[in-house]
Structure formats: C-alpha cells, structure tokens
Amino acid sequence: MSDIQSLINSVNKFRDDRNWRQYHNPKDLAISISIEAAELLEDFQWISSEKALQENKENIREEIADVLIYSLMLCSDLELDVKKIVEEKLEKNGEKYPFDIYE
C-alpha cells in the first residue's frame, strides 16, 4: 500500500469512526477545501510572509493539513488516484509552461 493510500485510509477511518461520512458529499468537501484555504490565507493577510511564519506557523500547518484532509477525502470519494492526477497535472503544466522559456 502506498503512503498516500495509507494516509487516505487513516483520514477515512477518523471520519467513519465519528459517523461524519453523511456530511461529506463532494459538494460539501469542495466547499470545506475552499473555507480551509481561506483560513490559511488569513494567516498571511496584511503581513509579510516572514512575519506570518514567525507568528502563525503552527496555525499555518494546521490549515494546510485541513486542506489536505478534505482534498484526500474528496479524491477517495470520487475514486481518484492522487498520485496519478498530480502527475498528469504536472505533465499538462509542463506542456503549458515549458521550463526552457524561463531561462
């Protein structure tokens, strides 16, 4: 089993142990990703990146984790292979933004 699948299994077990699956449909998971990303942005609002990291690093870590947790649940529910979709997107971005134009 891959590390990613093991992580997804842990996330899903946490959710299922609490009977939260009933609240985690794709629409609501997508909304939750957006909300958690907005909470992450709040840690950087009106201050420099350096100051944000000095003052908010623990919360930044937690908000990133929340974004990832909801994203992993959404991928699981949609039966998406996380590794595959990331690799495919990197390939697509590589074609759209070839590295040699930045040299």
C-alpha positions as CSV (number, residue, x, y, z in Angstrom):
1,M,0.0,0.0,0.0
2,S,1.3,3.4,-0.9
3,D,2.0,6.1,1.7
4,I,-0.8,8.2,0.1
5,Q,-3.3,5.4,0.3
6,S,-2.4,4.7,3.9
7,L,-3.0,8.4,4.7
8,I,-6.3,8.3,2.9
9,N,-7.3,5.2,4.9
10,S,-6.4,7.0,8.2
11,V,-8.4,10.1,7.2
12,N,-11.4,8.0,6.2
13,K,-11.2,5.9,9.4
14,F,-11.2,9.0,11.5
15,R,-14.2,10.3,9.6
16,D,-16.1,7.0,9.7
17,D,-15.4,6.4,13.4
18,R,-17.3,9.6,14.1
19,N,-20.1,8.9,11.5
20,W,-19.3,12.0,9.6
21,R,-19.4,10.5,6.1
22,Q,-23.1,11.6,5.9
23,Y,-21.9,15.2,5.8
24,H,-19.0,14.7,3.4
25,N,-20.5,14.7,-0.1
26,P,-18.4,16.0,-3.0
27,K,-20.0,19.5,-2.9
28,D,-19.6,20.0,0.8
29,L,-16.0,18.6,0.7
30,A,-15.2,21.1,-2.1
31,I,-16.7,23.9,0.0
32,S,-14.7,22.8,3.0
33,I,-11.5,22.9,1.0
34,S,-12.2,26.5,0.0
35,I,-13.1,27.5,3.6
36,E,-9.9,26.0,5.0
37,A,-7.8,27.6,2.2
38,A,-9.4,30.9,3.2
39,E,-8.5,30.3,6.8
40,L,-4.9,29.7,5.6
41,L,-4.9,33.0,3.8
42,E,-5.9,34.8,7.0
43,D,-2.6,33.9,8.5
44,F,-0.8,35.9,5.8
45,Q,-3.3,38.8,5.5
46,W,-1.7,42.2,5.9
47,I,1.7,41.0,6.9
48,S,4.8,39.7,5.2
49,S,5.4,36.0,4.6
50,E,8.3,36.1,7.1
51,K,6.2,37.7,9.8
52,A,3.3,35.3,9.1
53,L,5.6,32.3,9.5
54,Q,7.1,33.8,12.8
55,E,3.7,34.5,14.3
56,N,1.4,31.9,12.8
57,K,3.4,28.8,11.8
58,E,1.5,26.3,13.9
59,N,-1.8,27.5,12.6
60,I,-0.5,27.6,9.0
61,R,0.5,23.9,9.5
62,E,-3.0,23.1,10.8
63,E,-4.8,24.9,8.0
64,I,-2.6,23.2,5.3
65,A,-3.4,19.8,7.0
66,D,-7.2,20.7,6.9
67,V,-7.0,21.5,3.2
68,L,-5.1,18.2,2.5
69,I,-7.5,16.2,4.6
70,Y,-10.6,17.4,2.8
71,S,-8.8,17.0,-0.5
72,L,-7.8,13.4,0.2
73,M,-11.4,12.6,1.3
74,L,-12.7,14.1,-1.9
75,C,-10.3,12.1,-4.0
76,S,-11.3,9.0,-2.2
77,D,-15.0,9.6,-2.6
78,L,-14.5,10.3,-6.3
79,E,-12.2,7.3,-6.7
80,L,-9.4,9.5,-8.0
81,D,-5.8,8.3,-7.8
82,V,-4.0,11.2,-6.1
83,K,-0.5,10.3,-7.4
84,K,-1.9,9.9,-10.9
85,I,-3.9,13.1,-11.0
86,V,-0.9,15.1,-9.7
87,E,1.5,13.6,-12.2
88,E,-1.0,14.2,-15.0
89,K,-1.4,17.8,-14.0
90,L,2.3,18.4,-13.7
91,E,2.7,17.0,-17.2
92,K,0.0,19.2,-18.5
93,N,1.5,22.2,-16.8
94,G,4.9,21.3,-18.2
95,E,3.5,21.5,-21.7
96,K,1.8,24.8,-20.9
97,Y,4.8,26.3,-19.2
98,P,7.9,24.7,-20.6
99,F,11.0,25.4,-18.4
100,D,13.2,26.5,-21.2
101,I,11.2,29.7,-21.7
102,Y,12.2,30.8,-18.2
103,E,16.0,30.6,-18.8
